[in-house]
Amino acid sequence: MNALIYLTKTTFVNKLKKALHKPSALLLILFWIAYAAYMIFIFGGMAVNFKLDSKEGIVIILTYIVLMSVPTNILMYVRKKGIIFLMSDLHFLFNTPISPKQILLYRFMKLLVPSIIMNLVLSIGAFFIFEATTLQAVLFFIVVVLIEPLFETGLMMNVYANERLTEKHVDWIKKGTWACLALFAAYALYVFIFIDNTFNALAIFPLQELFLFIPIFGWILAPYHLIFLGATPINVICTVLFAVGTILLLVSAIKMPCTGKYYEEASDYARDYSEKRKKAKKGEVSFGKRKYKKASIAYKGAYAKAIFYRQILEYKKNRFFIFGGTTLLSLGAGLVLCYFSIQERPPIEFALFILPGLSAYFSFLMSGYATKWSKEIDNAYTFLIPDTAFRKMWYATLIEHLRALIDGLLMVIPAGIGMGLSIPQMILCIVAHVSIMAIKLYIQVICQNILGKSLGNTGLTLLKMLIQGLVLVVGIVIAVMAALMISNEMALFAIIVYSVVICLLLMVCSTRLFERYESID
């Protein structure tokens, strides 16, 4: 254990020294700290707006957090995934005489740190936001920062490293996890049908007590009910079950044999994770092994247009064609805005700028999202196509503009209907969405392949954020001036004109990439 403590301390010191020698890394750390503080502030405001700033509210939030995280973790552990080992661990730690249990705990503790920090913030927020008393906040802190990590550790050890588990036992654990989730879903359906058949059921369901008897998941939630909602026979019994379960899991983890049989599967997962990190550094995103379909296409274009048709062919091999996570995110945002706008319709002057603002925020969230265009500059034949660099850039990025158009339609139409926007106003919002996403795309092109060649990943990320932030700030200033001097509709139109002009300028600058193959590293 002393060796692992020394390794942890030395790794931290070396990373700190490396960060001090790279100011860009420190700036990125400060940015994410400031962003986290900002999101905490926004979260508090949302809790107030959605009337969740109460003891019942924190129970509702914690219920959904547990239901989203714990089942996923169990299913990952049982498949010997979820614990991230680095390649250095494979070559160094796995070959040392250190106990396999200690090695597993060493890596798991690193994964627990962000969770503990989040729980610490929640325990502070319980007092300042959710109207908890000092005693309740202290008890909540003890549960989520001290006891719950012990429960998770014992659960992980018994599922991940238990060498007495056979394939049959593993299958039982998987089926049991899904069965518990099915019970939650059935109980939620019961609440929706027989108690409240509106969206309020989403807030009523977590406050029910019968599902606390569901093993593992319900037991974890029992202390929250006991602390914030008051003692009842059910939550007291289930809290006792949680405490007893924690002790039994820890005792079992200590006594169970563990000779390192998990090393082989952990090594495979570490290699896969290492490959994903390498792809991420190149701007690619990997979602594991995909199954591709057979596809064919009739090439109708010549010269640079062939790039577009080749991308269409690649997307046709995917199960969902060009649709993906951004499509669901846009549709979900549109439906949520539609629902809340119907409940309380915002003033039209404010509603006009909600959707462009949301588009700008999405452009920040998806700044590292991989696109097909980045593969085109790696193909030598792209530079042999007898066409202009501008047309090559246009057709290499055209599919992304079409995806942005579809995402914009899915977000703007339901949200616009709920807000009461007219058809011309919806069209303006859709054009604004496509333009903002195009600006994000061409900034990424310029930073990644022209300005960012001499920068590392951290510097490249900061550069993209800086340029994109400056562009958006100037757009906001123009919109405010147009709104004050003319009208809100003209402000939205000014945003679109500005976005299109900036988009075209960035696109012209980006065409340099397709002029000479020697310019590509």
Backbone hydrogen bonds, N-H to C=O, Kabsch-Sander energy under -0.5 kcal/mol:
donor,donor_aa,acceptor,acceptor_aa,energy
5,I,1,M,-2.3
6,Y,2,N,-2.5
7,L,3,A,-2.3
8,T,4,L,-2.5
9,K,5,I,-2.5
10,T,6,Y,-2.7
11,T,7,L,-2.5
12,F,8,T,-2.1
13,V,9,K,-2.4
14,N,10,T,-2.6
15,K,11,T,-2.3
16,L,12,F,-2.2
17,K,13,V,-2.5
18,K,14,N,-2.4
19,A,15,K,-2.2
20,L,16,L,-2.1
21,H,17,K,-1.5
22,K,18,K,-0.5
22,K,19,A,-0.8
25,A,22,K,-1.1
26,L,19,A,-0.5
26,L,22,K,-1.3
27,L,23,P,-2.6
28,L,24,S,-2.2
29,I,25,A,-2.3
30,L,26,L,-2.7
31,F,27,L,-2.4
32,W,28,L,-2.5
33,I,29,I,-2.2
34,A,30,L,-2.6
35,Y,31,F,-2.7
36,A,32,W,-2.5
37,A,33,I,-2.4
38,Y,34,A,-2.4
39,M,35,Y,-2.7
40,I,36,A,-2.2
41,F,37,A,-2.0
42,I,38,Y,-2.6
43,F,39,M,-3.0
44,G,40,I,-2.2
45,G,41,F,-2.0
46,M,42,I,-2.8
47,A,43,F,-2.4
48,V,44,G,-1.7
49,N,45,G,-2.6
50,F,46,M,-2.8
51,K,48,V,-1.3
52,L,47,A,-3.8
53,D,47,A,-0.8
54,S,52,L,-1.9
58,I,54,S,-1.8
59,V,55,K,-1.5
60,I,56,E,-2.1
61,I,57,G,-2.3
62,L,58,I,-2.5
63,T,59,V,-2.1
64,Y,60,I,-1.7
65,I,61,I,-1.9
66,V,62,L,-2.5
67,L,63,T,-2.3
68,M,64,Y,-1.5
69,S,65,I,-1.9
70,V,66,V,-1.9
73,N,69,S,-2.3
74,I,70,V,-2.3
75,L,71,P,-2.3
76,M,72,T,-1.9
77,Y,73,N,-2.8
78,V,74,I,-2.4
79,R,75,L,-0.6
79,R,76,M,-0.5
80,K,77,Y,-2.0
81,K,76,M,-3.0
84,I,82,G,-0.7
85,F,83,I,-0.8
89,D,86,L,-0.6
90,L,86,L,-1.4
91,H,87,M,-1.8
92,F,88,S,-2.1
93,L,88,S,-0.5
94,F,89,D,-2.5
95,N,92,F,-0.6
96,T,93,L,-1.7
103,I,99,S,-2.0
104,L,100,P,-2.2
105,L,101,K,-2.6
106,Y,102,Q,-2.3
107,R,103,I,-1.8
108,F,104,L,-2.3
109,M,105,L,-2.6
110,K,106,Y,-1.0
111,L,107,R,-1.2
112,L,108,F,-1.7
113,V,109,M,-1.2
115,S,111,L,-0.7
116,I,112,L,-2.8
117,I,113,V,-2.4
118,M,114,P,-2.4
119,N,115,S,-2.4
120,L,116,I,-2.3
121,V,117,I,-2.3
122,L,118,M,-2.3
123,S,119,N,-2.4
124,I,120,L,-1.7
125,G,121,V,-2.8
126,A,122,L,-2.1
127,F,123,S,-0.6
127,F,124,I,-0.9
128,F,124,I,-1.8
129,I,125,G,-3.0
130,F,125,G,-1.8
132,A,126,A,-2.4
137,A,133,T,-2.5
138,V,134,T,-2.3
139,L,135,L,-2.7
140,F,136,Q,-2.5
141,F,137,A,-2.2
142,I,138,V,-2.3
143,V,139,L,-2.1
144,V,140,F,-2.8
145,V,141,F,-2.2
146,L,141,F,-0.6
146,L,142,I,-1.2
147,I,142,I,-2.2
148,E,143,V,-3.7
150,L,146,L,-0.8
151,F,147,I,-2.0
152,E,148,E,-2.7
153,T,149,P,-2.4
154,G,150,L,-2.5
155,L,151,F,-2.4
156,M,152,E,-2.7
157,M,153,T,-2.6
158,N,154,G,-2.1
159,V,155,L,-1.6
160,Y,156,M,-3.4
161,A,156,M,-0.5
161,A,157,M,-1.4
163,E,161,A,-0.8
163,E,257,P,-0.9
165,L,162,N,-1.1
170,V,166,T,-2.5
171,D,167,E,-2.1
172,W,168,K,-2.0
173,I,169,H,-2.4
174,K,170,V,-2.2
175,K,171,D,-2.5
176,G,172,W,-3.0
177,T,173,I,-2.4
178,W,174,K,-2.2
179,A,175,K,-2.4
180,C,176,G,-2.3
181,L,177,T,-2.0
182,A,178,W,-2.2
183,L,179,A,-2.0
184,F,180,C,-2.0
185,A,181,L,-2.6
186,A,182,A,-2.7
187,Y,183,L,-2.5
188,A,184,F,-2.5
189,L,185,A,-2.3
190,Y,186,A,-2.2
191,V,187,Y,-2.2
192,F,188,A,-2.2
193,I,189,L,-2.3
194,F,190,Y,-2.8
195,I,190,Y,-0.5
195,I,191,V,-1.7
196,D,191,V,-2.5
201,A,198,T,-1.9
202,L,199,F,-1.7
203,A,200,N,-1.2
204,I,200,N,-1.9
205,F,201,A,-2.7
207,L,204,I,-1.2
208,Q,205,F,-1.8
212,L,209,E,-2.0
213,F,210,L,-1.7
214,I,211,F,-1.5
217,F,215,P,-2.4
218,G,214,I,-1.5
219,W,214,I,-0.9
220,I,216,I,-2.2
221,L,217,F,-1.1
222,A,218,G,-1.2
225,H,221,L,-1.7
226,L,222,A,-2.4
227,I,223,P,-2.7
228,F,224,Y,-2.6
229,L,225,H,-2.0
230,G,226,L,-0.5
236,V,232,T,-2.2
237,I,233,P,-2.1
238,C,234,I,-2.5
239,T,235,N,-1.7
240,V,236,V,-2.1
241,L,237,I,-2.1
242,F,238,C,-2.0
243,A,239,T,-2.4
244,V,240,V,-2.9
245,G,241,L,-2.7
246,T,242,F,-2.2
247,I,243,A,-2.0
248,L,244,V,-2.7
249,L,245,G,-2.5
250,L,246,T,-2.2
251,V,247,I,-2.7
252,S,248,L,-2.6
253,A,249,L,-2.2
254,I,250,L,-2.1
255,K,251,V,-2.3
256,M,252,S,-2.2
263,Y,260,G,-1.7
264,E,261,K,-0.6
266,A,262,Y,-2.6
267,S,263,Y,-2.4
268,D,264,E,-1.8
269,Y,265,E,-2.1
270,A,266,A,-2.2
271,R,267,S,-2.2
272,D,268,D,-2.1
273,Y,269,Y,-2.6
274,S,270,A,-2.4
275,E,271,R,-2.1
276,K,272,D,-2.1
277,R,273,Y,-2.1
278,K,274,S,-2.0
279,K,275,E,-2.2
280,A,276,K,-2.3
281,K,277,R,-1.9
282,K,278,K,-0.9
283,G,280,A,-1.4
284,E,279,K,-3.0
287,F,288,G,-0.5
292,Y,290,R,-0.6
293,K,317,K,-2.9
299,Y,297,I,-0.7
300,K,298,A,-0.6
305,K,302,A,-1.6
306,A,303,Y,-1.7
307,I,304,A,-1.7
308,F,304,A,-0.6
309,Y,305,K,-1.7
310,R,306,A,-1.9
311,Q,307,I,-1.9
312,I,308,F,-2.1
313,L,309,Y,-2.0
314,E,310,R,-1.9
315,Y,311,Q,-2.5
316,K,312,I,-2.2
317,K,313,L,-0.7
317,K,314,E,-0.8
318,N,315,Y,-1.3
321,F,318,N,-1.0
323,F,320,F,-2.2
328,L,324,G,-1.6
329,L,325,G,-2.4
330,S,326,T,-2.5
331,L,327,T,-2.5
332,G,328,L,-2.9
333,A,329,L,-2.4
334,G,330,S,-2.4
335,L,331,L,-2.5
336,V,332,G,-2.5
337,L,333,A,-2.5
338,C,334,G,-2.2
339,Y,335,L,-2.5
340,F,336,V,-2.4
341,S,337,L,-2.2
342,I,338,C,-2.0
343,Q,339,Y,-1.9
344,E,340,F,-2.3
350,F,347,P,-0.8
351,A,347,P,-2.7
352,L,348,I,-1.7
353,F,350,F,-1.2
354,I,350,F,-0.6
354,I,351,A,-0.9
355,L,351,A,-0.8
357,G,353,F,-1.6
358,L,354,I,-2.3
359,S,355,L,-2.4
360,A,356,P,-2.2
361,Y,357,G,-2.0
362,F,358,L,-2.6
363,S,359,S,-2.0
364,F,360,A,-1.2
365,L,361,Y,-2.1
366,M,362,F,-2.3
367,S,364,F,-1.4
369,Y,366,M,-1.5
374,S,371,T,-0.6
375,K,372,K,-1.4
376,E,372,K,-0.7
376,E,373,W,-1.3
377,I,373,W,-0.8
378,D,375,K,-1.0
379,N,376,E,-1.1
380,A,378,D,-0.6
382,T,379,N,-1.3
383,F,379,N,-0.5
383,F,380,A,-1.1
384,L,381,Y,-0.8
385,I,381,Y,-0.6
385,I,382,T,-0.8
387,D,385,I,-2.4
392,K,388,T,-1.8
393,M,389,A,-2.3
394,W,390,F,-2.5
395,Y,391,R,-2.6
396,A,392,K,-1.8
397,T,393,M,-1.4
398,L,394,W,-1.0
400,E,397,T,-0.6
401,H,397,T,-1.4
402,L,398,L,-2.0
403,R,399,I,-2.0
404,A,400,E,-2.3
405,L,401,H,-2.1
406,I,402,L,-2.3
407,D,403,R,-2.7
408,G,404,A,-2.5
409,L,405,L,-2.3
410,L,406,I,-2.4
411,M,407,D,-1.7
412,V,408,G,-3.1
413,I,409,L,-1.9
415,A,411,M,-1.3
416,G,412,V,-3.8
417,I,413,I,-2.2
418,G,414,P,-2.1
419,M,415,A,-2.2
420,G,416,G,-1.1
421,L,416,G,-2.4
426,M,422,S,-2.3
427,I,423,I,-2.4
428,L,424,P,-2.2
429,C,425,Q,-2.0
430,I,426,M,-2.3
431,V,427,I,-2.5
432,A,428,L,-2.3
433,H,429,C,-2.1
434,V,430,I,-2.4
435,S,431,V,-2.5
436,I,432,A,-2.6
437,M,433,H,-2.3
438,A,434,V,-2.0
439,I,435,S,-2.3
440,K,436,I,-2.1
441,L,437,M,-2.0
442,Y,438,A,-2.6
443,I,439,I,-2.3
444,Q,440,K,-1.8
445,V,441,L,-1.9
446,I,442,Y,-2.4
447,C,443,I,-2.8
448,Q,444,Q,-2.4
449,N,445,V,-1.6
450,I,446,I,-2.0
451,L,446,I,-2.1
452,G,446,I,-0.6
452,G,447,C,-1.6
453,K,450,I,-0.7
455,L,452,G,-1.0
460,L,456,G,-2.4
461,T,457,N,-2.3
462,L,458,T,-2.3
463,L,459,G,-2.4
464,K,460,L,-2.3
465,M,461,T,-2.2
466,L,462,L,-2.6
467,I,463,L,-2.6
468,Q,464,K,-2.5
469,G,465,M,-2.5
470,L,466,L,-2.5
471,V,467,I,-2.4
472,L,468,Q,-2.3
473,V,469,G,-2.5
474,V,470,L,-2.3
475,G,471,V,-1.9
476,I,472,L,-2.3
477,V,473,V,-2.3
478,I,474,V,-2.3
479,A,475,G,-2.3
480,V,476,I,-2.5
481,M,477,V,-2.3
482,A,478,I,-2.4
483,A,479,A,-2.4
484,L,480,V,-2.3
485,M,481,M,-2.4
486,I,482,A,-2.6
487,S,482,A,-0.8
491,A,487,S,-1.5
492,L,488,N,-2.1
493,F,489,E,-2.2
494,A,490,M,-2.5
495,I,491,A,-2.0
496,I,492,L,-1.8
497,V,493,F,-2.6
498,Y,494,A,-2.6
499,S,495,I,-2.6
500,V,496,I,-2.7
501,V,497,V,-2.4
502,I,498,Y,-2.6
503,C,499,S,-2.5
504,L,500,V,-2.5
505,L,501,V,-2.3
506,L,502,I,-2.7
507,M,503,C,-2.2
508,V,504,L,-2.4
509,C,505,L,-2.2
510,S,506,L,-2.0
511,T,507,M,-1.1
512,R,509,C,-1.0
513,L,510,S,-2.0
514,F,511,T,-1.4
515,E,512,R,-1.5
516,R,512,R,-0.7
519,S,516,R,-1.2
520,I,517,Y,-1.7
